[in-house]
Amino acid sequence: MISRYKTTLFLLLVLSRIVNAEPAPLLTLQSAVDIAVQDNPSLAQIQARSEAMAAIPSQLGSLPDPVISFNALNLPVDTFDLGQENMTQMQGGISQAFPFFGKLALREQTATYQAEAASYDVTEARFRLLRDVKKNWWTLFYLHRALDIIIVNQNLLRQFVKIARTKYEVGEGLQQDVLLAQLELSKLLDTEIRLTGAIARAKAQLNALLDQPANHKINIPKQTAEDLPILQSESTLFAQAETYRALLASKRESIRAAQSRLALAEKDFYPDFKIGAYYGGRADTLSGEERADFLSLKLSMTVPIFAASKQHKAVDQRSSELMQQRYALQDQWNNVRAEISTAYSEFQQSKNQVVLFKSGIIPQARQTVASMLAGYQVNKVDFLNLVRSQITLYNYETQYWKALTEANQALAQLTAVVGKEEIYE
C-alpha cells in the first residue's frame, strides 16, 4: 500500500513538472535572424579579421623606425686607454632609412584596398549567414507542417478503419477494406518517424547557426505569412547585384590592390636610401692636450644590380596576379548572374505552384474526399478510391507547404546573391 502511494505521488510530481514547464519561446524567422547576426561565431571571426586588416595600412605607410647607435671606435686593445690614440672616439649617432619616393604610399594604398575588401567580406558573410538561417528555418517550418498533416491524416484513417470495421461487422463491407486502411495508417506512422528524425537534424543545424547547443529546444510558430512578393525584373536584379553585391565589390578592391602591388614592383627598380649622422667624442691626450670631436655624415643606397632575376621577375609576377584578379572578377560576375537566374526561376515556379495548390488543387481535393466519404457510407464508392483520395489530399497539402517553403528559400537565396534586401516591386 505504501509502495503504491509513493509511486502515485512520484507520477503526480512528474506530471506537475511537465504541466508547469514553460514551453520554449516562439522562434520566428525575424528573431532567428537577429540571434544569428548577434551571436554567430563565424561572422564574428570574419569581423575580427576585417578589424585587424584595417589597422595595417598606417603601419605600412610609416617610415621604418630610426636607428640609434653607440660605438667605440679605434680602441687600443693593449691598454684600452681612450686618450692613447688620436683616432679613438666614443661615437653616438642616428640613422633613418627612406624608401624611394612613392613606395610607402603604394604600400599603404595596397593595404587599404585589402582592408576594404575584408570589410566587404564581412557584408558578404552576413548575407550568407542570413540566407542559411532563413533556409534552415523554413525547412524546419515545413517539416513541422508536414508532421501536423500526417497526424491529422492518421486520425482520419483511424476513422476510416472504424467505419470499415463497422460495415464489415454488419455484413456491408469487406475485410480487405479494414486491412487496406490499417496498411495506409502504418505507412503514415513510418512517415511520422522519418519526419521526426528530419526535424531533429534540422534543429541541430539551425542551432549551430544560432550558436546554441544542438539539443536546444526550438519552438516554431504554426502559422506564418503565406503571401509571396512580386519580384523586380531579372535584368533589374542583375544591375542591383553589380552595384550592391559585396562579393563583387571585394573582388574589385582586390584588383586595385593588385594594381598597387604592380606599381610598387615597378618602383623597386629605384634605390632606397639611408641617411645617418654620428658624433664622435675624443678624450684629451696623455699630456692634457684637448682633442677635437668628430661629426660624421652617412648616405647609402641600394643598388638593384640583380634586376633581371629579381625586379623584372617581380613585375612579371604582379602582372600575372593582376590578370588573375581580373579573370576572377569576370568569373564571379558570370556565376552571380547564373545564380540570380536560377533563384529567380525557382521562386517564380514555386510561387505559381503555391497559387495553384491553394486556390485550385487543394479545395478540389477536399471536395473529392468529402464526396467519396459520403458515397462510401451509402455503398456507392469503393473503399480503395476513398483511401486514395484522402492520401492524394494529404500529398497535395504537403506539396503546398513544400512549395511555399521552396519559394521563400529561393527568395532568401536571391536576396543573398543580389546583396540587397529590397528586391521587390
VEXDREN-2710 file (C-alpha; in Angstrom, 1 decimal):
% VEXDREN-2710
k/r/px/py/pz
1/MET/0.0/0.0/0.0
2/ILE/2.8/2.4/0.9
3/SER/4.7/1.5/-2.2
4/ARG/1.7/2.2/-4.4
5/TYR/1.2/5.5/-2.6
6/LYS/4.8/6.5/-3.3
7/THR/4.5/5.5/-6.9
8/THR/1.4/7.6/-7.3
9/LEU/3.0/10.6/-5.6
10/PHE/6.0/10.3/-7.9
11/LEU/3.9/10.3/-11.0
12/LEU/1.9/13.3/-9.8
13/LEU/5.1/15.2/-9.3
14/VAL/6.4/14.3/-12.7
15/LEU/3.1/15.3/-14.3
16/SER/3.1/18.6/-12.4
17/ARG/6.5/19.4/-13.7
18/ILE/5.5/18.7/-17.2
19/VAL/2.4/20.8/-16.9
20/ASN/4.2/23.7/-15.2
21/ALA/7.2/23.6/-17.5
22/GLU/7.3/26.7/-19.6
23/PRO/7.4/26.0/-23.4
24/ALA/10.3/27.4/-25.4
25/PRO/9.6/30.9/-26.8
26/LEU/8.5/31.0/-30.4
27/LEU/11.4/31.3/-32.7
28/THR/10.1/33.5/-35.6
29/LEU/12.0/34.0/-38.7
30/GLN/13.0/37.5/-37.7
31/SER/14.1/36.5/-34.2
32/ALA/16.2/33.7/-35.7
33/VAL/17.9/36.2/-38.0
34/ASP/18.5/38.7/-35.1
35/ILE/20.1/36.0/-32.9
36/ALA/22.3/34.7/-35.7
37/VAL/23.6/38.2/-36.6
38/GLN/24.4/38.9/-33.0
39/ASP/25.9/35.5/-31.9
40/ASN/27.2/33.6/-34.9
41/PRO/30.9/32.9/-34.3
42/SER/31.8/32.5/-38.0
43/LEU/30.5/36.1/-38.7
44/ALA/32.4/37.4/-35.6
45/GLN/35.6/35.8/-36.8
46/ILE/35.4/37.5/-40.2
47/GLN/34.5/40.8/-38.5
48/ALA/37.6/40.5/-36.3
49/ARG/39.8/39.8/-39.3
50/SER/38.4/42.9/-41.1
51/GLU/39.2/45.0/-38.0
52/ALA/42.7/43.6/-37.9
53/MET/43.3/44.4/-41.5
54/ALA/42.0/47.9/-41.1
55/ALA/45.0/48.5/-38.7
56/ILE/47.6/47.5/-41.3
57/PRO/47.7/50.5/-43.8
58/SER/49.0/53.1/-41.4
59/GLN/51.8/50.7/-40.3
60/LEU/52.9/50.1/-43.9
61/GLY/52.7/53.8/-44.7
62/SER/55.0/54.8/-42.0
63/LEU/58.8/55.2/-42.2
64/PRO/60.9/52.5/-40.7
65/ASP/61.9/53.2/-37.1
66/PRO/65.1/55.3/-36.9
67/VAL/68.2/53.5/-35.5
68/ILE/70.2/55.0/-32.7
69/SER/73.7/53.6/-32.3
70/PHE/76.6/53.8/-29.8
71/ASN/80.0/52.8/-30.9
72/ALA/83.6/52.6/-29.5
73/LEU/85.9/53.3/-32.5
74/ASN/89.7/52.6/-32.7
75/LEU/90.0/51.5/-29.1
76/PRO/93.6/50.2/-28.4
77/VAL/93.4/46.7/-27.2
78/ASP/96.7/46.8/-25.3
79/THR/95.7/49.4/-22.8
80/PHE/92.0/50.3/-23.6
81/ASP/93.1/53.9/-22.8
82/LEU/90.8/56.4/-24.5
83/GLY/93.5/59.1/-24.6
84/GLN/96.3/57.0/-26.1
85/GLU/95.4/57.2/-29.8
86/ASN/94.2/60.2/-31.8
87/MET/91.5/58.2/-33.6
88/THR/90.0/56.6/-30.6
89/GLN/86.5/58.0/-30.0
90/MET/83.2/57.2/-28.4
91/GLN/80.5/57.7/-31.0
92/GLY/76.8/58.1/-30.9
93/GLY/74.5/58.5/-33.9
94/ILE/71.2/58.2/-35.5
95/SER/70.2/56.8/-38.9
96/GLN/67.0/56.7/-40.9
97/ALA/66.0/54.6/-43.9
98/PHE/64.0/56.3/-46.7
99/PRO/62.3/54.1/-49.3
100/PHE/62.3/55.7/-52.8
101/PHE/59.6/58.3/-53.3
102/GLY/56.2/56.8/-53.6
103/LYS/56.9/53.3/-52.2
104/LEU/55.4/54.0/-48.8
105/ALA/52.2/55.5/-50.4
106/LEU/51.8/52.4/-52.6
107/ARG/52.3/50.0/-49.7
108/GLU/49.7/51.9/-47.7
109/GLN/47.4/52.0/-50.7
110/THR/47.7/48.3/-51.2
111/ALA/46.9/47.5/-47.6
112/THR/43.9/50.0/-47.7
113/TYR/42.4/48.2/-50.7
114/GLN/42.9/44.8/-48.9
115/ALA/41.2/46.2/-45.8
116/GLU/38.3/47.5/-47.9
117/ALA/38.0/44.0/-49.5
118/ALA/37.9/42.5/-46.0
119/SER/35.1/44.8/-44.9
120/TYR/33.1/43.7/-48.0
121/ASP/33.8/40.1/-47.0
122/VAL/32.0/40.8/-43.7
123/THR/29.0/42.1/-45.5
124/GLU/29.1/39.0/-47.8
125/ALA/29.4/36.7/-44.9
126/ARG/26.4/38.4/-43.2
127/PHE/24.2/37.8/-46.3
128/ARG/25.3/34.2/-46.5
129/LEU/24.5/33.7/-42.8
130/LEU/21.1/35.3/-43.2
131/ARG/20.5/33.0/-46.3
132/ASP/21.4/29.9/-44.4
133/VAL/19.3/30.8/-41.3
134/LYS/16.3/31.6/-43.4
135/LYS/16.6/28.4/-45.4
136/ASN/17.0/26.2/-42.3
137/TRP/14.1/28.0/-40.6
138/TRP/11.8/27.4/-43.5
139/THR/12.9/23.7/-43.7
140/LEU/12.0/23.3/-40.0
141/PHE/8.7/25.1/-40.6
142/TYR/7.9/22.8/-43.5
143/LEU/8.8/19.6/-41.6
144/HIS/6.5/20.7/-38.7
145/ARG/3.6/21.4/-41.0
146/ALA/4.1/18.1/-42.8
147/LEU/4.1/16.3/-39.4
148/ASP/0.9/18.1/-38.4
149/ILE/-0.7/17.0/-41.7
150/ILE/0.5/13.4/-41.0
151/ILE/-1.2/13.4/-37.6
152/VAL/-4.5/14.8/-39.0
153/ASN/-4.5/12.1/-41.7
154/GLN/-3.7/9.4/-39.2
155/ASN/-6.8/10.4/-37.2
156/LEU/-8.8/10.4/-40.4
157/LEU/-7.6/7.0/-41.4
158/ARG/-8.4/5.7/-37.9
159/GLN/-12.0/6.9/-38.6
160/PHE/-11.9/5.1/-41.9
161/VAL/-10.8/2.0/-40.2
162/LYS/-13.6/2.3/-37.7
163/ILE/-16.1/2.9/-40.5
164/ALA/-14.8/0.0/-42.5
165/ARG/-14.8/-2.3/-39.5
166/THR/-18.4/-1.4/-38.6
167/LYS/-19.6/-2.0/-42.1
168/TYR/-17.7/-5.3/-42.1
169/GLU/-19.2/-6.4/-38.9
170/VAL/-22.8/-5.8/-40.2
171/GLY/-22.0/-7.6/-43.4
172/GLU/-22.0/-4.5/-45.6
173/GLY/-18.2/-4.2/-46.1
174/LEU/-15.1/-6.3/-46.8
175/GLN/-12.3/-7.3/-44.5
176/GLN/-9.8/-6.2/-47.1
177/ASP/-11.1/-2.6/-46.6
178/VAL/-10.1/-2.8/-43.0
179/LEU/-6.7/-4.2/-43.8
180/LEU/-6.1/-1.6/-46.5
181/ALA/-6.9/1.3/-44.1
182/GLN/-4.6/-0.2/-41.5
183/LEU/-1.8/-0.6/-44.1
184/GLU/-2.1/3.1/-45.1
185/LEU/-2.1/4.1/-41.4
186/SER/1.1/2.1/-40.9
187/LYS/2.7/3.9/-43.8
188/LEU/1.8/7.3/-42.2
189/LEU/3.3/6.1/-39.0
190/ASP/6.5/5.3/-40.8
191/THR/6.5/8.7/-42.4
192/GLU/6.0/10.3/-39.0
193/ILE/9.1/8.5/-37.7
194/ARG/11.2/9.8/-40.6
195/LEU/9.8/13.4/-40.3
196/THR/10.6/13.3/-36.5
197/GLY/14.2/12.4/-37.3
198/ALA/14.5/15.1/-40.0
199/ILE/13.2/17.7/-37.6
200/ALA/15.8/16.7/-35.0
201/ARG/18.6/17.1/-37.7
202/ALA/17.1/20.5/-38.9
203/LYS/17.0/21.8/-35.4
204/ALA/20.7/20.8/-34.8
205/GLN/21.7/22.7/-38.0
206/LEU/19.7/25.8/-37.1
207/ASN/21.1/25.8/-33.5
208/ALA/24.6/25.7/-34.9
209/LEU/23.9/28.8/-36.9
210/LEU/22.4/30.5/-33.8
211/ASP/25.4/29.5/-31.6
212/GLN/23.2/27.3/-29.4
213/PRO/23.6/23.7/-28.2
214/ALA/22.5/21.2/-30.8
215/ASN/19.8/19.9/-28.5
216/HIS/18.5/23.4/-27.6
217/LYS/14.7/23.4/-27.8
218/ILE/13.2/25.3/-30.7
219/ASN/9.5/26.2/-30.9
220/ILE/8.5/27.1/-34.5
221/PRO/5.2/29.0/-34.9
222/LYS/2.4/27.1/-36.5
223/GLN/1.3/30.0/-38.7
224/THR/3.3/32.4/-40.9
225/ALA/2.6/34.8/-43.7
226/GLU/1.8/32.9/-46.8
227/ASP/1.8/35.9/-49.2
228/LEU/4.7/36.0/-51.7
229/PRO/6.0/39.2/-53.1
230/ILE/6.3/40.4/-56.7
231/LEU/9.9/40.5/-57.7
232/GLN/11.6/43.1/-59.8
233/SER/12.6/42.1/-63.3
234/GLU/15.6/39.8/-63.8
235/SER/17.6/42.5/-65.6
236/THR/17.0/44.9/-62.7
237/LEU/18.3/42.4/-60.3
238/PHE/21.4/42.0/-62.4
239/ALA/22.0/45.7/-62.2
240/GLN/21.4/45.8/-58.5
241/ALA/23.8/42.9/-57.9
242/GLU/26.5/44.7/-59.9
243/THR/26.1/47.7/-57.6
244/TYR/25.3/46.1/-54.2
245/ARG/26.9/42.6/-54.2
246/ALA/29.6/42.7/-51.6
247/LEU/31.5/39.8/-53.2
248/LEU/31.9/41.7/-56.4
249/ALA/33.0/44.8/-54.5
250/SER/35.6/42.8/-52.7
251/LYS/36.9/41.4/-56.0
252/ARG/37.2/45.0/-57.3
253/GLU/39.2/46.1/-54.3
254/SER/41.4/43.0/-54.8
255/ILE/42.1/44.2/-58.4
256/ARG/43.0/47.7/-57.1
257/ALA/45.3/46.1/-54.5
258/ALA/47.0/44.1/-57.3
259/GLN/47.4/47.2/-59.4
260/SER/49.1/48.9/-56.4
261/ARG/51.4/45.9/-55.9
262/LEU/52.4/46.0/-59.6
263/ALA/53.2/49.7/-59.3
264/LEU/55.2/49.0/-56.2
265/ALA/57.1/46.3/-58.0
266/GLU/58.0/48.8/-60.8
267/LYS/59.2/51.2/-58.1
268/ASP/61.7/48.6/-56.9
269/PHE/63.9/49.4/-59.8
270/TYR/64.8/52.6/-57.9
271/PRO/67.1/52.6/-54.9
272/ASP/66.2/53.0/-51.3
273/PHE/68.3/55.5/-49.2
274/LYS/69.7/55.5/-45.7
275/ILE/70.9/58.7/-44.0
276/GLY/72.9/58.9/-40.8
277/ALA/74.6/61.4/-38.6
278/TYR/77.2/60.4/-36.0
279/TYR/79.0/62.4/-33.3
280/GLY/82.4/61.1/-32.1
281/GLY/83.8/62.4/-28.8
282/ARG/87.6/62.1/-28.2
283/ALA/89.4/62.1/-24.9
284/ASP/92.3/64.5/-24.1
285/THR/95.9/63.4/-24.8
286/LEU/98.0/61.9/-22.1
287/SER/99.8/65.3/-21.8
288/GLY/96.4/67.0/-21.3
289/GLU/96.1/68.5/-24.8
290/GLU/92.5/68.8/-25.9
291/ARG/91.4/66.9/-29.0
292/ALA/88.6/68.0/-31.3
293/ASP/85.4/65.9/-31.6
294/PHE/84.3/64.4/-34.9
295/LEU/81.0/64.7/-36.8
296/SER/80.3/62.0/-39.4
297/LEU/77.5/62.1/-42.0
298/LYS/76.5/59.0/-44.0
299/LEU/74.4/58.4/-47.1
300/SER/73.9/54.9/-48.5
301/MET/71.5/53.5/-51.1
302/THR/70.6/50.1/-52.5
303/VAL/71.8/49.2/-56.0
304/PRO/69.4/46.9/-58.0
305/ILE/72.1/45.1/-59.9
306/PHE/70.1/41.8/-60.0
307/ALA/67.2/43.4/-61.7
308/ALA/66.9/40.7/-64.4
309/SER/66.4/37.9/-61.9
310/LYS/64.7/39.9/-59.2
311/GLN/62.9/43.2/-60.1
312/HIS/61.8/42.1/-63.6
313/LYS/60.5/38.8/-62.3
314/ALA/58.6/40.6/-59.5
315/VAL/56.9/42.8/-62.2
316/ASP/56.0/39.7/-64.2
317/GLN/54.6/38.1/-61.0
318/ARG/52.5/41.1/-60.1
319/SER/51.2/41.5/-63.7
320/SER/50.1/37.9/-63.7
321/GLU/48.4/38.3/-60.3
322/LEU/46.6/41.4/-61.6
323/MET/45.3/39.4/-64.6
324/GLN/44.3/36.6/-62.2
325/GLN/42.2/39.0/-60.2
326/ARG/40.5/40.4/-63.3
327/TYR/39.6/37.0/-64.5
328/ALA/38.4/36.1/-61.1
329/LEU/36.0/39.1/-61.1
330/GLN/34.6/38.2/-64.5
331/ASP/34.2/34.6/-63.5
332/GLN/32.4/35.6/-60.3
333/TRP/30.2/38.0/-62.2
334/ASN/29.1/35.2/-64.5
335/ASN/28.4/33.0/-61.5
336/VAL/26.3/35.7/-59.9
337/ARG/24.2/36.2/-62.9
338/ALA/23.7/32.4/-63.2
339/GLU/22.7/32.2/-59.5
340/ILE/20.2/35.1/-59.9
341/SER/18.6/33.5/-62.9
342/THR/18.4/30.1/-61.1
343/ALA/16.9/31.5/-57.9
344/TYR/14.6/33.8/-59.9
345/SER/13.2/30.8/-61.9
346/GLU/12.9/28.7/-58.8
347/PHE/11.0/31.4/-57.0
348/GLN/8.5/32.0/-59.9
349/GLN/7.9/28.3/-60.3
350/SER/7.3/27.7/-56.6
351/LYS/5.1/30.8/-56.3
352/ASN/2.9/29.6/-59.2
353/GLN/2.7/26.2/-57.5
354/VAL/1.6/27.8/-54.2
355/VAL/-1.2/29.7/-56.0
356/LEU/-2.3/26.6/-57.9
357/PHE/-2.4/24.4/-54.8
358/LYS/-4.1/27.0/-52.6
359/SER/-6.7/28.2/-55.0
360/GLY/-7.4/25.1/-57.1
361/ILE/-6.0/21.7/-56.3
362/ILE/-6.4/21.5/-52.6
363/PRO/-10.1/22.8/-52.4
364/GLN/-10.9/20.4/-55.2
365/ALA/-9.2/17.5/-53.5
366/ARG/-11.1/18.3/-50.2
367/GLN/-14.4/18.3/-52.1
368/THR/-13.4/15.0/-53.7
369/VAL/-12.7/13.4/-50.3
370/ALA/-16.0/14.6/-48.8
371/SER/-17.9/13.3/-51.8
372/MET/-16.1/10.0/-51.7
373/LEU/-16.7/9.6/-47.9
374/ALA/-20.4/10.3/-48.3
375/GLY/-20.6/7.9/-51.2
376/TYR/-18.8/5.1/-49.4
377/GLN/-21.1/5.4/-46.4
378/VAL/-24.0/4.5/-48.7
379/ASN/-22.1/1.9/-50.7
380/LYS/-21.7/3.9/-53.8
381/VAL/-18.0/4.4/-53.7
382/ASP/-15.3/1.8/-53.4
383/PHE/-13.2/2.0/-50.2
384/LEU/-10.0/1.9/-52.1
385/ASN/-10.9/5.0/-54.0
386/LEU/-11.9/6.7/-50.8
387/VAL/-8.5/5.9/-49.2
388/ARG/-6.6/7.0/-52.4
389/SER/-8.5/10.3/-52.4
390/GLN/-7.5/11.0/-48.8
391/ILE/-3.9/10.1/-49.5
392/THR/-3.9/12.4/-52.5
393/LEU/-5.2/15.2/-50.4
394/TYR/-2.5/14.6/-47.9
395/ASN/0.1/14.7/-50.7
396/TYR/-1.3/18.0/-52.1
397/GLU/-1.4/19.7/-48.7
398/THR/2.2/18.6/-48.1
399/GLN/3.3/19.8/-51.5
400/TYR/1.7/23.1/-50.9
401/TRP/3.8/23.8/-47.8
402/LYS/6.8/22.4/-49.6
403/ALA/6.3/24.8/-52.5
404/LEU/5.8/27.7/-50.1
405/THR/9.0/26.8/-48.3
406/GLU/10.9/26.5/-51.5
407/ALA/9.6/29.9/-52.7
408/ASN/10.8/31.5/-49.5
409/GLN/14.2/29.7/-49.7
410/ALA/14.6/30.8/-53.2
411/LEU/13.8/34.4/-52.0
412/ALA/16.5/34.1/-49.3
413/GLN/19.0/32.8/-51.9
414/LEU/18.1/35.7/-54.3
415/THR/18.5/38.3/-51.6
416/ALA/22.0/36.9/-50.8
417/VAL/23.0/36.7/-54.4
418/VAL/21.9/40.3/-55.2
419/GLY/23.3/41.6/-51.9
420/LYS/20.2/43.7/-51.2
421/GLU/17.1/43.1/-49.1
422/GLU/14.7/45.3/-51.2
423/ILE/14.3/43.3/-54.4
424/TYR/10.5/43.6/-54.7
425/GLU/8.3/45.9/-56.7
END
